[in-house]
Amino acid sequence: MQTLFYIGIIFVLGAFMKWVSAKVGLLNVVGYLILGFIIGPEVLGIITHKFVEDTHIITDLSLSLIAVLVGANLKYNIIKKVWKQIAYISFFETFFTFLFIGGSFYLLFDFLGLGFAEEQRLTIALLFGGLASATAPATILAVIHELKAKGDFSSFLLSVVAADNAIALVIFSFIVTVTSSLVGSQSCSPETIFAVFWTVLLSLLVGAAGAIISELIDRIFVDQPTMKTTSTLGMIFIVYSLSDYWGFEPLLASLVMGVVMANLSNEFFLVKEEFDHHIKDIIFLLFFTLSAMHLNVSFLLSMPLVIIVYVFFRILGKVTGVWVGAKVSGANKHVQNYLGLALFPQAGIAIGLALSLKNEAGFELMAPIILNIIIATTIVHELLGPLFTTHVLQKSGECENP
């Protein structure tokens, strides 16, 4: 009863917040974040800590759909002329972000006062570098939908986000494997490295298989887009949950499923339209409102230097990496100068990866501190990120909503 009651409160207050946001010219994403923070456990306490902790299913549901929709932007007939630019930019911005964050946390380890032992310096630096590489697809997707941005730049941005998160997920898997040997939980043997490759490969296969099965099912429902949408949603949830249950990378599997479905089916756009018209607003409302409720204000105030260093060097890495990748690949000036800013948001994927550390042997003590830092910096990224992404999209001239 309580769960339904709290979800009802979020829906009702979310509707009012969307109305207020439109009146004051605020992005819905930002409005939902503010709402979540105000009604959450840290301020008014209308929503309890227990409810927030028990809503992983809502977060997983949202992330699975978002990952599929972001992956769907890697459609061959759209990116065939710019796939090299997407590959170069995604690689360099992920690499520079990892380098800048990992390097800064290693060099400033004592200055930041993280509370970890000196022998954990390299482990912490590598973990934060891996976490920083991911970008928030939900925020960027929400801003693009809200501004009704359509065009080459918007498609290019979403393609980079898809490739960025695929690379980040693989990098983080390798980092956890390597650092686990540093904290003494296991040796970093060739067999362990092979296990990571195997996990990534199986995640790709599960996502691809889910897309193929979904397409076969859709052929039964000829000229019935609602039924296609229903069955596709079911397959998305099945792929995500099975990947998680089998110990694979569920976000990577979902992202690959989106890529394969978009390229395999000529009618996937019908499912995408159904999502845009009927599901999108509910998913974004729940995801962003709940994300803001995870913030621990006392922790945010106790470690301001950590948050400043993380946010500053992460955006520096994104901007520098995009500029280098765009230069090397010959991308246009708008991409070179602005795309890095649009990649500022970071939310669910980074939080999900940080949460996964709790289940890794040897990381039990450091996982809560890492998670709190990621959540605290997420609020900064999610409050400023939509503004940066909006500015970049408006500069591109592709927005229907100014």
C-alpha positions in Angstrom: 0.0 0.0 0.0 2.8 2.4 0.9 4.7 1.9 -2.3 1.6 2.7 -4.4 0.9 5.7 -2.2 4.3 7.2 -2.7 4.2 6.6 -6.4 0.9 8.3 -6.5 2.3 11.3 -4.6 5.2 11.5 -7.1 2.8 11.4 -10.1 0.5 14.1 -8.7 3.3 16.5 -7.6 5.2 15.7 -10.8 2.2 16.9 -12.9 2.2 20.1 -10.9 6.0 20.5 -11.2 5.8 20.0 -15.0 3.1 22.8 -15.1 5.2 25.1 -12.9 8.4 24.4 -15.0 6.5 25.4 -18.2 5.4 28.6 -16.5 8.9 29.6 -15.3 10.8 28.3 -18.4 12.5 25.5 -16.5 13.4 22.2 -18.1 11.1 19.3 -16.9 14.3 17.3 -16.1 15.5 20.0 -13.7 12.0 20.4 -12.2 11.8 16.7 -11.5 15.2 16.8 -9.8 14.2 19.7 -7.6 10.9 18.0 -6.8 12.7 14.8 -5.8 15.1 16.6 -3.5 12.3 18.6 -1.8 9.9 15.8 -1.1 12.7 13.2 -0.5 14.1 12.1 2.9 16.7 14.9 3.2 14.2 17.9 3.2 10.5 17.4 3.8 10.7 13.6 4.3 7.4 13.0 2.5 9.1 10.1 0.8 10.9 7.8 3.2 14.5 6.4 2.9 13.0 2.8 2.8 10.9 3.6 -0.3 14.0 5.1 -2.0 16.1 2.1 -1.2 13.4 -0.3 -2.4 12.8 1.3 -5.8 15.6 -0.5 -7.7 13.0 -2.1 -10.0 11.9 1.3 -11.1 15.4 2.5 -11.8 16.2 -0.8 -13.6 13.0 -0.5 -15.7 13.9 3.1 -16.6 17.5 2.4 -17.5 16.6 -0.7 -19.6 14.3 1.4 -21.8 16.6 4.4 -22.0 19.6 2.1 -22.9 17.6 0.5 -25.8 16.4 3.9 -27.1 19.9 5.4 -27.0 21.3 2.3 -28.7 18.7 2.6 -31.4 20.4 5.8 -32.6 23.3 3.7 -33.9 21.4 3.0 -37.1 23.7 2.2 -40.0 21.9 4.3 -42.7 22.1 7.3 -40.4 25.7 7.0 -39.1 27.3 5.3 -42.1 28.9 8.6 -43.3 30.1 9.7 -39.8 30.8 6.4 -38.0 34.5 7.1 -37.9 33.9 10.5 -36.3 31.6 8.9 -33.7 34.2 6.2 -33.0 37.1 8.6 -32.7 35.2 11.1 -30.6 33.8 8.5 -28.2 37.1 6.8 -27.7 39.1 10.0 -27.0 36.5 11.6 -24.8 36.2 8.4 -22.7 40.0 8.0 -22.6 40.7 11.6 -21.6 37.9 11.6 -18.9 39.4 8.4 -17.5 42.9 9.9 -17.6 42.0 13.3 -16.1 39.9 11.9 -13.2 42.1 8.9 -12.5 45.2 11.2 -12.6 43.7 13.9 -10.4 42.4 11.5 -7.8 45.8 9.7 -7.7 47.9 12.9 -7.4 45.5 14.7 -5.0 44.7 11.7 -2.9 46.1 13.1 0.4 44.8 16.6 -0.3 41.2 15.3 -0.9 41.0 13.5 2.4 38.9 10.6 1.1 39.5 8.5 4.2 41.1 5.6 2.4 44.5 4.0 3.3 47.5 5.0 1.1 47.7 1.5 -0.4 44.3 2.0 -1.9 45.4 5.2 -3.8 45.7 3.5 -7.2 42.5 1.4 -6.7 40.4 4.5 -5.9 41.9 6.5 -8.8 41.1 3.8 -11.3 37.6 3.2 -10.0 36.7 6.9 -10.2 38.3 7.2 -13.6 36.1 4.3 -14.9 32.9 5.7 -13.3 33.5 9.2 -14.7 33.7 7.9 -18.3 30.0 7.2 -18.4 27.5 9.8 -19.7 23.8 10.1 -18.7 21.7 9.0 -21.7 18.5 9.7 -19.8 19.2 13.4 -19.3 20.3 14.0 -22.9 17.5 12.0 -24.3 15.0 13.9 -22.1 16.3 17.3 -23.2 16.3 16.3 -26.9 12.7 15.2 -26.6 11.6 18.2 -24.6 13.2 20.7 -27.1 11.9 18.5 -30.0 15.4 18.7 -31.5 15.8 16.8 -34.8 18.7 16.9 -37.2 22.2 15.7 -37.9 23.7 17.1 -34.7 21.1 15.6 -32.4 21.5 12.2 -34.0 25.3 12.5 -33.8 25.1 13.5 -30.1 22.9 10.4 -29.2 25.2 8.2 -31.3 28.3 9.4 -29.3 26.4 8.8 -26.0 25.5 5.3 -27.1 29.1 4.5 -28.1 30.5 6.3 -25.0 28.4 4.2 -22.6 29.3 0.9 -24.3 33.0 1.8 -24.0 32.5 2.9 -20.4 30.8 -0.3 -19.4 33.6 -2.4 -20.8 36.3 -0.3 -19.2 34.7 -0.4 -15.8 34.4 -4.3 -16.0 38.1 -4.5 -16.7 39.0 -1.9 -14.0 37.0 -3.9 -11.3 38.9 -7.0 -12.4 42.3 -5.4 -12.2 41.6 -3.5 -9.0 40.2 -6.5 -7.2 43.7 -7.9 -7.3 45.0 -4.7 -5.7 42.6 -5.0 -2.8 43.6 -8.7 -2.4 40.3 -10.4 -3.3 41.7 -12.3 -6.2 44.7 -12.4 -8.6 44.6 -10.7 -11.9 45.3 -13.8 -13.9 44.9 -14.3 -17.7 41.8 -16.4 -16.8 40.3 -13.5 -14.9 40.8 -11.1 -17.9 39.4 -13.8 -20.2 36.3 -14.0 -17.9 35.7 -10.2 -18.5 36.0 -10.7 -22.3 33.6 -13.6 -22.0 31.1 -11.6 -19.9 31.1 -8.7 -22.4 30.7 -11.1 -25.4 27.8 -12.9 -23.7 26.2 -9.5 -22.9 26.4 -8.6 -26.6 24.9 -12.0 -27.6 22.0 -11.8 -25.2 21.1 -8.3 -26.4 21.3 -9.4 -30.1 19.3 -12.5 -29.4 16.6 -10.5 -27.6 16.3 -8.1 -30.5 16.0 -11.0 -33.0 13.3 -12.8 -30.9 11.5 -9.5 -30.5 11.4 -8.9 -34.2 10.1 -12.5 -34.9 7.3 -11.9 -32.3 6.5 -8.5 -33.9 5.9 -10.2 -37.3 2.9 -11.9 -35.7 1.3 -8.6 -34.9 1.0 -7.2 -38.4 -0.5 -3.7 -38.4 -1.0 -3.7 -34.6 1.6 -1.2 -33.3 0.2 -1.3 -29.7 0.8 -5.1 -29.5 4.2 -4.7 -31.0 5.1 -2.1 -28.4 3.8 -4.3 -25.6 5.8 -7.4 -26.7 8.9 -5.3 -27.4 8.7 -3.8 -23.8 8.4 -7.3 -22.5 11.5 -8.5 -24.4 13.5 -5.4 -23.2 12.7 -6.3 -19.5 13.5 -10.0 -20.1 16.9 -9.2 -21.7 17.8 -6.8 -18.9 16.7 -9.1 -16.1 18.3 -12.2 -17.5 21.6 -10.4 -18.2 21.6 -9.2 -14.6 20.7 -12.7 -13.2 23.4 -14.4 -15.2 26.0 -11.9 -14.1 26.4 -10.2 -17.4 26.2 -6.4 -18.1 22.5 -5.7 -18.4 22.9 -2.1 -19.6 25.3 -3.2 -22.4 22.9 -6.0 -23.4 20.0 -3.5 -23.5 22.0 -1.0 -25.5 23.0 -3.7 -28.1 19.4 -4.8 -28.3 18.5 -1.3 -29.3 21.2 -1.2 -31.9 20.1 -4.5 -33.5 16.4 -3.8 -33.4 16.9 -0.4 -35.1 18.9 -1.9 -37.9 17.0 -5.2 -38.2 13.4 -3.8 -38.2 12.1 -1.2 -40.6 9.1 -0.6 -38.2 11.0 -0.1 -35.0 10.2 3.6 -35.3 6.6 2.8 -34.6 7.5 1.3 -31.2 9.7 4.4 -30.6 6.7 6.7 -31.4 4.5 4.7 -29.0 7.2 5.2 -26.3 7.4 9.0 -27.1 3.7 9.5 -26.9 2.6 7.3 -24.0 5.5 6.1 -21.8 8.4 8.6 -22.0 7.0 11.3 -19.6 6.2 8.7 -16.9 9.7 7.1 -17.1 11.5 10.4 -17.0 9.4 11.7 -14.1 10.0 8.6 -12.0 13.7 8.2 -12.9 14.8 11.8 -12.2 12.6 12.4 -9.1 14.0 9.2 -7.5 17.6 10.0 -8.5 17.4 13.3 -6.6 16.1 11.4 -3.5 19.4 9.5 -3.1 21.4 12.7 -2.2 22.9 12.8 1.2 23.2 16.5 2.0 25.5 16.1 5.0 28.0 14.1 2.8 27.7 16.7 0.1 28.7 19.5 2.5 31.5 17.4 4.2 33.5 16.7 1.0 33.2 19.8 -1.2 36.7 19.5 -2.6 36.1 16.0 -3.8 33.0 17.1 -5.6 34.7 20.1 -7.2 37.7 18.1 -8.4 35.5 15.3 -9.8 33.1 17.7 -11.7 35.9 20.0 -13.0 38.2 17.3 -14.3 35.4 15.2 -15.7 34.1 18.0 -17.9 37.6 19.0 -18.8 38.2 15.4 -19.9 35.0 15.4 -22.0 35.6 18.7 -23.7 39.3 17.9 -24.4 38.6 14.4 -25.6 35.8 15.6 -28.0 38.0 18.4 -29.4 40.9 15.9 -30.0 38.6 13.3 -31.5 36.8 15.8 -33.7 40.1 17.2 -34.9 41.5 13.8 -35.7 38.4 12.7 -37.5 37.7 16.0 -39.3 34.4 16.7 -37.6 32.8 20.2 -38.1 33.5 23.2 -35.8 30.2 22.9 -34.0 31.0 19.4 -32.9 34.6 20.4 -32.0 33.6 23.4 -29.9 30.3 22.3 -28.3 29.7 18.6 -28.2 31.9 18.1 -25.1 29.7 20.4 -23.0 26.6 18.4 -24.1 28.2 15.3 -22.5 28.3 16.9 -19.0 25.3 15.0 -17.5 26.0 11.9 -15.5 23.4 9.9 -13.5 21.9 6.4 -13.5 24.6 4.4 -15.2 27.3 5.7 -13.0 25.1 5.2 -9.9 24.3 1.7 -11.0 28.0 0.8 -11.5 28.9 2.3 -8.1 26.1 0.2 -6.5 27.5 -2.9 -8.2 30.7 -2.5 -6.2 28.8 -3.5 -3.0 28.5 -7.0 -4.4 32.2 -7.3 -5.3 34.5 -9.1 -2.9 37.1 -6.8 -1.4 35.2 -3.5 -2.1 32.6 -3.8 0.7 34.2 -1.0 2.8 35.0 1.5 0.1 31.8 1.0 -1.9 29.5 3.1 0.3 31.9 6.1 0.2 32.3 5.8 -3.6 28.6 5.6 -4.0 27.9 8.7 -1.9 30.5 10.7 -3.9 29.0 9.6 -7.2 25.4 10.5 -6.0 26.6 13.9 -4.7 28.3 14.7 -8.0 25.3 13.4 -9.9 23.1 16.1 -8.4 25.6 18.7 -9.7 25.8 17.1 -13.1 22.0 16.7 -13.3 21.3 20.3 -12.3 23.9 21.9 -14.6 23.9 19.2 -17.3 20.5 19.9 -18.9 21.4 23.6 -19.1 24.6 22.8 -21.0 22.9 20.3 -23.3 20.1 22.8 -23.9 22.6 25.5 -24.8 24.5 23.3 -27.2 21.3 22.0 -28.9 20.0 25.6 -29.3 23.3 26.6 -30.8 22.8 23.8 -33.4 19.6 25.4 -34.6 17.7 22.0 -34.5 15.2 22.8 -31.7 11.5 23.3 -32.4 11.0 24.5 -28.8 13.3 27.5 -28.1 
